[in-house]
Amino acid sequence: MWDSFIQHDTVKAILNDQGLAKTGDSIVNLCYSLSKSLVLGIATGEKVRDSVLAKAIRATTLYDQINRRTDHGAAADSYEAVIAYLWMSGKVTIENIVEFLVPLLTINIKTSRKREAEIASEAFKLLLEHLLPSLEFKM
């Protein structure tokens, strides 16, 4: 269904696709909001800060495919583009992502914003590492 949007030959092409990044932004925010809501037991409508995703992608092998001088926003866009690509190609679902994140989000209503960002960043790093084999490209 989404084939025309995901015609890429390399991981680098995916990481630099701004259209995928925009779609991925919505997917990542939805997944985080659902995961956090399940963990806390209340609807949160939470968004993921760019610094959280930037830290996550910088801790993976994918970061080798990104310019080292990339700011938080561009690094987060690359993360979001990968998630959109994998979702649009049918290699991951919203449910898969939420099921993966929920047990990793060891937070509660008293968790500080800073600590939550650290926990979320680690969770998103582990998610990306888990999904990397689905990219099927040589890096």
NORTASUL-V192729 format. One line per field, one symbol per residue. psi: psi as a letter, one per 20 degrees, with the letter a starting at -180 (. if undefined). A space follows every 10 residues. Layout:
BEGIN
psi: ???
END
This chain:
BEGIN
psi: hjhiiknqiq hhhghjohgh ggghgggggg ggggghgggi jqphkqqpqh hghghghhjr ihhhiqpijp rgghghgggh ggggghghjj iqrggggghg hgiinmraii pqgghggggg ggghghgghh ighihkqp.
END
